[in-house]
Amino acid sequence: MKEALIVIDMLNDFIKKDGCLYCGEEAEKIVSAIQKEIAAFRKKRMPLVYVCDQHLPSDLEFKMFPQHCLVGSKGAEIISELSPQKEDFVIPKRRFSAFFQTDLDLTLRELGVNRLVLVGVCTNICLLYTAADARMRNYKVTILKNCVASFDLSAHKFALREMEKTLGCVIKYQK
């Protein structure tokens, strides 16, 4: 099985204290664990895919959430601690799922990937819906519990249970 690391929404607007939709200290705490996972994937020469919110100013999501991650803004950039390298893939998204109307599935299939490791924010939003869409496409999915976070602890815990019990994802701690 070929595995890829999917880094979801580790962007300035979510991770930095001055971000438009700061996810809190829990999100900041996962950065070092994700750095280790990225280093491990690079060492094994396994694919890394960054999936990033890239919203238009008129995006309907802003009826539910404050405006964030606008295309071309500093807030929509990947945090400097996790900067992609030239061989990594960066895929923009405009909805919760990393698969919805993006090139993610095509990219993964071209790489021969059938197993995904998901990290990033927010557990109960973009990770949950990405995991659901991945399972609908028959990918095996692992969630690294110490590499995901949300602004809402109870929703975070619910999403982890849902991904494990309903979607059949493997939930584990990074070694």
C-alpha positions as CSV (number, residue, x, y, z in Angstrom):
1,M,0.0,0.0,0.0
2,K,1.3,3.5,-0.9
3,E,0.6,6.1,1.7
4,A,0.4,9.9,1.6
5,L,0.4,12.5,4.3
6,I,-2.5,15.0,3.9
7,V,-1.8,18.3,5.8
8,I,-5.1,20.1,6.2
9,D,-5.5,23.8,6.7
10,M,-2.3,24.5,8.7
11,L,-2.7,28.1,7.6
12,N,-1.9,31.5,9.3
13,D,-5.6,32.4,9.7
14,F,-6.2,29.2,11.8
15,I,-2.9,28.7,13.6
16,K,-1.5,32.1,14.4
17,K,-3.0,34.1,17.3
18,D,-3.7,37.1,15.0
19,G,-5.4,34.9,12.4
20,C,-9.0,35.7,11.3
21,L,-10.3,32.3,12.6
22,Y,-7.7,31.3,15.2
23,C,-8.3,27.8,16.5
24,G,-6.6,28.3,19.8
25,E,-3.6,26.9,21.7
26,E,-4.6,23.3,20.9
27,A,-4.0,24.1,17.3
28,E,-0.6,25.7,18.0
29,K,0.4,22.6,20.1
30,I,0.1,20.2,17.1
31,V,2.7,22.0,14.9
32,S,5.8,20.2,16.3
33,A,4.1,16.8,16.0
34,I,3.2,17.6,12.4
35,Q,6.7,18.7,11.7
36,K,8.0,15.3,12.9
37,E,5.4,13.5,10.7
38,I,6.4,15.6,7.7
39,A,10.1,14.8,8.3
40,A,9.3,11.1,8.5
41,F,7.3,11.1,5.2
42,R,10.1,13.1,3.5
43,K,12.7,10.6,4.8
44,K,10.7,7.7,3.3
45,R,10.1,9.7,0.1
46,M,6.4,9.4,0.6
47,P,4.0,12.0,-0.9
48,L,3.0,15.1,1.1
49,V,-0.1,17.0,0.1
50,Y,-1.1,20.3,1.7
51,V,-4.8,21.1,1.3
52,C,-5.5,24.7,1.9
53,D,-8.6,26.9,2.3
54,Q,-8.6,29.5,-0.4
55,H,-11.8,31.4,-0.3
56,L,-13.3,34.1,-2.5
57,P,-14.6,37.3,-0.7
58,S,-18.2,36.3,-1.7
59,D,-17.9,32.7,-0.4
60,L,-21.2,31.5,1.2
61,E,-19.2,29.9,4.0
62,F,-18.9,33.4,5.4
63,K,-22.5,33.3,6.4
64,M,-21.5,30.8,9.0
65,F,-17.9,31.7,9.8
66,P,-15.9,35.0,9.8
67,Q,-14.1,35.8,6.6
68,H,-10.8,33.8,6.5
69,C,-8.2,32.4,4.2
70,L,-8.9,34.8,1.3
71,V,-7.2,33.9,-2.0
72,G,-3.8,35.7,-2.0
73,S,-3.9,36.8,1.6
74,K,-1.2,36.2,4.2
75,G,-3.9,34.4,6.3
76,A,-4.3,31.8,3.5
77,E,-0.6,30.9,3.5
78,I,0.8,27.7,5.1
79,I,2.5,28.5,8.4
80,S,6.2,28.9,7.9
81,E,7.0,26.1,10.4
82,L,5.5,23.6,7.9
83,S,6.5,25.2,4.6
84,P,6.1,22.8,1.6
85,Q,9.1,21.9,-0.5
86,K,9.1,21.8,-4.3
87,E,8.3,18.1,-4.5
88,D,5.2,18.5,-2.3
89,F,1.7,19.1,-3.6
90,V,-0.4,22.1,-2.6
91,I,-4.1,21.9,-3.4
92,P,-6.6,24.7,-2.8
93,K,-10.1,24.0,-1.6
94,R,-13.2,26.1,-1.0
95,R,-15.3,23.7,1.1
96,F,-14.9,21.5,4.1
97,S,-13.9,18.4,2.3
98,A,-10.5,18.3,0.6
99,F,-12.0,16.2,-2.1
100,F,-14.9,18.5,-3.1
101,Q,-14.2,19.9,-6.5
102,T,-10.4,19.8,-6.1
103,D,-7.6,17.8,-7.8
104,L,-6.9,15.7,-4.6
105,D,-8.4,12.4,-5.8
106,L,-6.8,12.7,-9.2
107,T,-3.4,13.6,-7.7
108,L,-3.6,10.7,-5.2
109,R,-4.6,8.1,-7.9
110,E,-1.9,9.3,-10.3
111,L,0.6,8.7,-7.4
112,G,-0.8,5.3,-6.8
113,V,-1.8,6.2,-3.2
114,N,-4.5,4.1,-1.4
115,R,-3.7,5.0,2.2
116,L,-4.0,8.5,3.7
117,V,-2.7,9.9,7.0
118,L,-4.6,13.0,7.9
119,V,-3.3,15.8,10.1
120,G,-4.3,19.4,10.7
121,V,-7.4,21.5,11.7
122,C,-10.3,21.4,12.4
123,T,-11.0,17.9,13.5
124,N,-14.7,18.3,13.5
125,I,-14.9,20.2,10.2
126,C,-12.4,19.8,7.4
127,L,-10.8,16.6,8.8
128,L,-14.1,14.9,9.4
129,Y,-15.5,15.7,6.0
130,T,-12.3,14.9,4.2
131,A,-12.1,11.5,6.0
132,A,-15.7,10.8,5.1
133,D,-15.1,11.5,1.4
134,A,-11.8,9.5,1.5
135,R,-13.6,6.5,2.9
136,M,-16.4,6.9,0.2
137,R,-13.6,6.6,-2.3
138,N,-12.2,3.5,-0.7
139,Y,-9.0,5.0,0.8
140,K,-7.7,3.6,4.0
141,V,-7.5,6.5,6.5
142,T,-5.4,7.0,9.6
143,I,-5.9,10.1,11.8
144,L,-2.9,11.0,14.0
145,K,-4.7,12.0,17.3
146,N,-1.8,14.2,18.5
147,C,-1.6,16.0,15.1
148,V,-5.2,17.2,14.9
149,A,-7.0,19.9,16.8
150,S,-10.2,22.1,16.9
151,F,-11.4,25.2,18.6
152,D,-14.2,23.0,20.2
153,L,-12.9,20.2,22.4
154,S,-16.2,18.3,22.6
155,A,-16.7,18.5,18.8
156,H,-13.1,17.4,18.4
157,K,-13.7,14.3,20.6
158,F,-17.0,13.5,18.8
159,A,-15.3,13.8,15.4
160,L,-12.6,11.4,16.4
161,R,-15.2,8.8,17.6
162,E,-17.2,9.3,14.4
163,M,-14.2,8.8,12.2
164,E,-13.3,5.6,14.0
165,K,-16.7,4.1,14.7
166,T,-18.7,5.1,11.7
167,L,-16.1,5.7,9.0
168,G,-13.7,2.9,10.0
169,C,-10.6,5.2,10.2
170,V,-7.7,4.2,12.4
171,I,-7.1,6.7,15.2
172,K,-3.6,6.5,16.7
173,Y,-0.9,8.6,18.3
174,Q,2.2,9.5,16.2
175,K,5.2,7.5,17.4
